Amino acid sequence: MSIFEAILLTVITASTPLVIAALGELVTERSGVLNLGVEGMMIMGAVAAFAGAQMSGSPYVGIVCGIAAGALFSLLFAFLTLTLVANQVATGLALTLLGLGASGMLGEAYVSVPGVRLGEIVIPALSDLPVIGHVLFRQDLIFYLSIALVVGVSWFLFRSRAGLKLRAIGDSHGSAHALGIQVIRTRYLAVMFGGACAGLAGAQLSLVYTPQWAENMSAGRGWITLALVVFASWRPWRVFAGGYLFGAVTILQLHAQAFGLGIPSQFLSMLPYAATIVVLIIISHNRRTTLINTPASLGKAFVPER
């Protein structure tokens, strides 16, 4: 394997959880719900996936456990914000803290335990192509799921009737309710989809990215995905491109040290978060585009008239 191929592989591995979690958050926000609990759902997915893989001996069982953990955690968020009409921002922050604490407690027994790594799926013939063969067609299941999610979410939002209803709710939940659309039910499903995606992203961290369990291994990726959705203007394909951009910045530290560039590791470690701030500053100067694409009901509680 060449150095170029190795760099591409690490970029893909680092970018995949960002793309998956951001796609889930994109669908959630398109329904008008702002979920700041992505970080907590991601870390719960990571510990559940690792534990499930350890107990069963199968990384595929671990993936299912990670998805289920993220979806169940998001169900709690949905109940608090949609049924009890709790503040979405405060609830999301609280669940992030809960997820970080609970995952540390649940994963204590798995610290330093060798992980069950998710293997590669080799696509015959295509995997033998120069450069891209090894990079794109010898990947794990979660990578292929991330590509399918980009295509599927894009089709759902802009080509299906259900996606049109979801976007209508995000733009004006009152008008959507007047037209007979089930606002609360649709938002429940959107939030749970977002949680499931966050759980899948967490599973990728503990089964592929670093196949072991470590406390706080999500390392702020949930917050990066929130900025990524805004950066992408709530568009799936832009999320895909932006996810790989942020992923490349994330692994810059590893390759800079490998090439002996002499840049302080602390500076390189903060680059993904500094890049997030820079992106938000750039977006703030293009408020017209941002306002056009932002769901008008984002973060607003819906209380149906009795």
C-alpha positions as CSV (number, residue, x, y, z in Angstrom):
1,M,0.0,0.0,0.0
2,S,1.3,3.4,-1.0
3,I,1.5,6.4,1.4
4,F,-1.2,8.1,-0.6
5,E,-3.5,5.1,-0.2
6,A,-2.8,5.0,3.5
7,I,-3.7,8.7,3.9
8,L,-6.9,8.2,1.9
9,L,-7.9,5.3,4.1
10,T,-7.4,7.2,7.3
11,V,-9.4,10.2,6.0
12,I,-12.3,7.8,5.1
13,T,-12.1,6.2,8.6
14,A,-12.1,9.5,10.3
15,S,-14.8,11.0,8.2
16,T,-17.4,8.2,8.2
17,P,-18.7,8.8,11.8
18,L,-19.0,12.5,11.1
19,V,-21.0,12.0,7.9
20,I,-23.3,9.4,9.5
21,A,-24.1,11.4,12.6
22,A,-24.5,14.7,10.6
23,L,-27.0,13.0,8.2
24,G,-29.1,11.9,11.2
25,E,-29.0,15.4,12.7
26,L,-29.9,16.9,9.3
27,V,-33.1,14.8,9.2
28,T,-33.9,15.7,12.8
29,E,-33.4,19.5,12.2
30,R,-35.3,19.3,8.9
31,S,-38.3,18.3,11.0
32,G,-37.8,21.4,13.2
33,V,-36.1,19.7,16.2
34,L,-32.7,20.9,17.4
35,N,-30.9,18.0,19.1
36,L,-27.8,19.0,20.9
37,G,-27.5,15.6,22.5
38,V,-25.7,14.0,19.5
39,E,-22.5,13.7,21.4
40,G,-24.2,11.8,24.2
41,M,-26.0,9.5,21.8
42,M,-22.8,8.9,19.9
43,I,-20.8,7.9,23.0
44,M,-23.7,5.7,24.2
45,G,-23.7,4.0,20.8
46,A,-19.9,3.4,21.1
47,V,-20.0,1.7,24.5
48,A,-23.1,-0.3,23.6
49,A,-21.5,-1.5,20.3
50,F,-18.3,-2.4,22.1
51,A,-20.1,-4.3,24.8
52,G,-22.4,-6.1,22.4
53,A,-19.5,-7.2,20.2
54,Q,-17.6,-8.4,23.3
55,M,-20.5,-10.4,24.7
56,S,-21.5,-11.9,21.4
57,G,-18.1,-12.2,19.7
58,S,-19.7,-10.6,16.6
59,P,-19.1,-7.0,15.5
60,Y,-22.4,-7.1,13.6
61,V,-24.2,-7.6,16.8
62,G,-22.2,-4.7,18.2
63,I,-23.5,-2.5,15.3
64,V,-27.1,-3.4,16.1
65,C,-26.5,-2.7,19.8
66,G,-25.0,0.7,19.0
67,I,-27.9,1.7,16.7
68,A,-30.4,0.6,19.4
69,A,-28.6,2.5,22.1
70,G,-28.6,5.7,20.1
71,A,-32.2,5.3,19.1
72,L,-33.3,4.6,22.7
73,F,-31.4,7.6,24.0
74,S,-33.0,9.8,21.4
75,L,-36.4,8.5,22.4
76,L,-35.8,9.9,25.8
77,F,-34.9,13.2,24.2
78,A,-38.1,13.1,22.1
79,F,-40.3,12.3,25.0
80,L,-38.9,15.2,27.0
81,T,-39.0,17.8,24.2
82,L,-42.0,16.7,22.2
83,T,-44.4,15.2,24.7
84,L,-43.4,17.2,27.8
85,V,-42.4,20.2,25.7
86,A,-39.1,20.7,27.6
87,N,-36.6,23.2,26.2
88,Q,-34.7,21.5,23.3
89,V,-31.4,23.2,23.9
90,A,-31.3,22.5,27.7
91,T,-32.5,19.0,27.2
92,G,-29.9,18.2,24.5
93,L,-27.1,19.6,26.7
94,A,-28.4,17.6,29.7
95,L,-28.5,14.3,27.7
96,T,-25.0,14.9,26.4
97,L,-23.7,15.2,29.9
98,L,-25.8,12.1,30.9
99,G,-24.4,10.1,28.0
100,L,-20.8,11.0,28.8
101,G,-21.2,10.1,32.4
102,A,-23.3,6.9,31.9
103,S,-20.9,5.6,29.2
104,G,-17.9,6.1,31.4
105,M,-19.7,4.1,34.1
106,L,-21.0,1.3,31.8
107,G,-17.7,1.0,29.9
108,E,-15.4,0.9,33.0
109,A,-15.2,-2.9,32.8
110,Y,-14.1,-2.7,29.1
111,V,-11.1,-0.3,29.5
112,S,-7.9,-1.9,28.0
113,V,-9.9,-4.9,26.8
114,P,-8.9,-5.9,23.2
115,G,-11.8,-5.0,20.8
116,V,-13.6,-7.1,18.2
117,R,-12.7,-5.3,14.9
118,L,-15.2,-5.1,12.1
119,G,-13.7,-6.7,9.1
120,E,-13.5,-5.6,5.5
121,I,-15.9,-6.4,2.7
122,V,-13.9,-7.1,-0.4
123,I,-15.8,-6.4,-3.7
124,P,-14.4,-8.8,-6.4
125,A,-12.8,-7.2,-9.5
126,L,-13.3,-3.6,-8.3
127,S,-11.0,-4.2,-5.3
128,D,-8.2,-4.9,-7.7
129,L,-8.3,-1.5,-9.4
130,P,-5.2,0.6,-8.8
131,V,-5.4,3.1,-5.9
132,I,-9.2,3.4,-5.6
133,G,-9.6,-0.4,-5.5
134,H,-8.1,-0.8,-2.1
135,V,-9.4,2.5,-0.8
136,L,-13.0,2.2,-1.8
137,F,-13.8,-1.4,-2.4
138,R,-12.1,-3.0,0.6
139,Q,-14.0,-1.2,3.3
140,D,-16.1,-2.2,6.3
141,L,-19.9,-2.4,6.3
142,I,-20.3,1.0,8.1
143,F,-18.5,2.8,5.3
144,Y,-20.9,1.4,2.7
145,L,-23.8,2.2,5.0
146,S,-22.7,5.8,5.1
147,I,-22.7,6.1,1.3
148,A,-26.2,4.4,1.2
149,L,-27.4,6.9,3.8
150,V,-26.3,9.9,1.8
151,V,-28.2,8.7,-1.3
152,G,-31.2,7.5,0.8
153,V,-31.5,10.7,2.8
154,S,-31.2,12.9,-0.3
155,W,-33.9,10.8,-2.1
156,F,-36.2,10.8,1.0
157,L,-36.0,14.5,1.6
158,F,-36.4,15.7,-2.0
159,R,-38.0,12.9,-3.9
160,S,-40.6,11.3,-1.6
161,R,-43.9,12.5,-0.2
162,A,-42.9,11.6,3.3
163,G,-39.8,13.8,3.0
164,L,-41.9,16.7,1.7
165,K,-44.2,16.4,4.7
166,L,-41.1,16.4,7.0
167,R,-39.7,19.5,5.4
168,A,-43.1,21.1,5.6
169,I,-43.2,20.5,9.4
170,G,-39.7,22.0,9.7
171,D,-40.6,25.1,7.8
172,S,-44.0,25.7,9.5
173,H,-45.3,23.1,11.9
174,G,-48.6,25.1,12.4
175,S,-49.4,25.1,8.7
176,A,-48.5,21.4,8.4
177,H,-50.7,20.5,11.4
178,A,-53.6,22.5,9.7
179,L,-53.1,20.3,6.6
180,G,-53.5,17.2,8.7
181,I,-49.9,16.1,8.9
182,Q,-49.0,14.3,12.2
183,V,-46.4,16.8,13.5
184,I,-45.5,15.0,16.8
185,R,-45.3,11.5,15.3
186,T,-43.2,12.7,12.4
187,R,-40.8,14.5,14.7
188,Y,-40.5,11.4,17.0
189,L,-39.5,9.3,14.0
190,A,-37.0,12.0,12.8
191,V,-35.4,12.3,16.2
192,M,-35.1,8.5,16.6
193,F,-33.6,8.3,13.1
194,G,-31.0,10.9,14.1
195,G,-30.3,9.0,17.4
196,A,-29.9,5.7,15.5
197,C,-27.4,7.4,13.1
198,A,-25.5,8.8,16.1
199,G,-25.4,5.4,17.6
200,L,-24.1,3.9,14.3
201,A,-21.4,6.6,14.2
202,G,-20.4,5.7,17.8
203,A,-20.3,2.0,16.8
204,Q,-17.8,2.9,14.0
205,L,-15.6,4.6,16.6
206,S,-15.3,1.6,18.9
207,L,-15.4,-1.2,16.2
208,V,-13.4,0.4,13.3
209,Y,-11.7,3.8,14.1
210,T,-10.1,2.6,17.3
211,P,-11.4,-1.0,18.0
212,Q,-11.3,-0.6,21.8
213,W,-13.2,1.3,24.5
214,A,-11.9,4.5,26.0
215,E,-13.9,7.0,28.0
216,N,-14.9,10.1,26.1
217,M,-13.7,8.5,22.8
218,S,-16.3,10.6,20.8
219,A,-13.9,13.5,21.6
220,G,-16.3,16.3,20.6
221,R,-17.4,14.8,17.3
222,G,-21.0,15.3,18.1
223,W,-20.4,19.0,18.4
224,I,-18.6,19.0,15.1
225,T,-21.5,17.3,13.4
226,L,-23.8,20.1,14.6
227,A,-21.6,22.7,12.9
228,L,-21.3,20.4,9.8
229,V,-25.1,20.4,9.3
230,V,-25.1,24.3,9.3
231,F,-22.0,24.3,7.1
232,A,-23.8,22.0,4.6
233,S,-26.9,24.3,4.6
234,W,-29.0,21.2,5.5
235,R,-28.2,19.4,2.2
236,P,-27.1,15.7,2.3
237,W,-24.5,15.8,-0.4
238,R,-22.9,18.9,1.2
239,V,-22.8,17.0,4.5
240,F,-20.9,14.3,2.7
241,A,-18.4,16.7,1.3
242,G,-18.1,18.7,4.5
243,G,-17.7,15.5,6.5
244,Y,-14.6,14.5,4.5
245,L,-13.2,18.0,4.8
246,F,-13.5,17.9,8.6
247,G,-12.3,14.3,8.6
248,A,-9.1,15.3,6.7
249,V,-8.5,18.0,9.3
250,T,-9.0,15.6,12.1
251,I,-6.3,13.1,10.9
252,L,-3.9,15.9,10.0
253,Q,-2.3,15.5,13.4
254,L,-1.3,11.8,12.8
255,H,0.3,12.5,9.4
256,A,2.0,15.6,10.4
257,Q,3.7,13.8,13.3
258,A,4.5,10.8,11.0
259,F,6.3,13.1,8.5
260,G,8.1,14.9,11.3
261,L,6.9,18.4,10.6
262,G,7.7,19.6,14.1
263,I,4.4,21.2,14.6
264,P,3.3,21.0,18.3
265,S,0.8,18.2,18.8
266,Q,-1.4,20.4,21.0
267,F,-1.9,22.8,18.1
268,L,-2.7,19.9,15.7
269,S,-5.2,18.4,18.2
270,M,-7.2,21.6,18.3
271,L,-7.4,22.0,14.5
272,P,-10.8,20.3,14.1
273,Y,-12.4,22.5,16.7
274,A,-10.7,25.6,15.4
275,A,-11.9,24.7,11.9
276,T,-15.4,24.4,13.2
277,I,-15.2,28.0,14.6
278,V,-13.8,29.3,11.4
279,V,-16.6,27.7,9.4
280,L,-19.2,29.2,11.7
281,I,-17.6,32.6,11.3
282,I,-17.7,32.3,7.5
283,I,-21.3,31.2,7.5
284,S,-22.3,34.2,9.6
285,H,-21.1,36.4,6.8
286,N,-23.5,34.7,4.4
287,R,-26.6,35.1,6.4
288,R,-28.9,35.3,3.4
289,T,-28.1,31.8,2.2
290,T,-28.2,30.4,5.7
291,L,-31.6,32.0,6.5
292,I,-33.1,30.7,3.3
293,N,-32.1,27.1,4.0
294,T,-32.7,27.1,7.8
295,P,-35.9,25.3,8.8
296,A,-38.1,28.1,10.0
297,S,-39.5,26.1,12.9
298,L,-36.1,24.8,14.1
299,G,-36.0,24.6,17.8
300,K,-39.5,25.8,18.3
301,A,-41.9,23.8,20.4
302,F,-45.2,22.6,18.9
303,V,-48.3,22.5,21.1
304,P,-51.4,21.4,19.2
305,E,-54.5,23.3,19.8
306,R,-57.1,21.5,21.8
